[in-house]
Amino acid sequence: VHTPWVPDAISDRKDTLPNLVQVTETLDAQIGRLVAELDNRGLTDQTLLIVTSDNGPAPTFNQRRTVGLRGAKLSLYEGGIRMPMIIRWPGHVPAGRVDTQSIWSAVDILPTLADIAGAQLPSEHSLDGENARACWEGETFERTAPLLWEYGRNEEFFRYPGNPNNRSPNVAVLEDNWKLLVNADNTSLELYDLANDPNETTNVAEQHATTAERLKTIALQWRASLNDAPRE
């Protein structure tokens, strides 16, 4: 749920915990209405329902909503980019299964849905995403290439969040359990082993210099390639 949180006609529009609770309950109720109507129309088995979000929460309520993960919205630390996702597709997605091992991104949604729908992707375009259908249908998904992020092209928008613990370097790459962050100008190199340090508390770039250098090269070469991308 995005701010402003307005649970009813008489509530204020403040970012308060009671308002958050109420609008979240409303979201749950409205999704429930949608699911019930799909059932009523006999469309449940033909409908793939996805519930997720584009980024983590703002750093409010002492970051309780990131459940200990460092960072928040507008940050490339895990609290800003690691999101839960729910998929419902009876007969295809195993009911009640929780997958905490597979790593995939919103960029994977297009190729995955194209495969499910039997749509041919344009051969002249190279996509960043991968087909994660196997993961959705109950298997563990292993990426064939690293995931990359870039955020914060100028100080006007990257000034928030101001907490130094939230503000990350503006380029990130994730390969298996290794997460590297670095600024586009090659400063502020950080490397984390997410398997043992999911909250990104200990920078191990010096201890794993070879891995850090390799991932930094991948990240900065990718970031440089964005300069040639069309802008709108």
Disulfide bonds with the S-S distance in Angstrom:
none
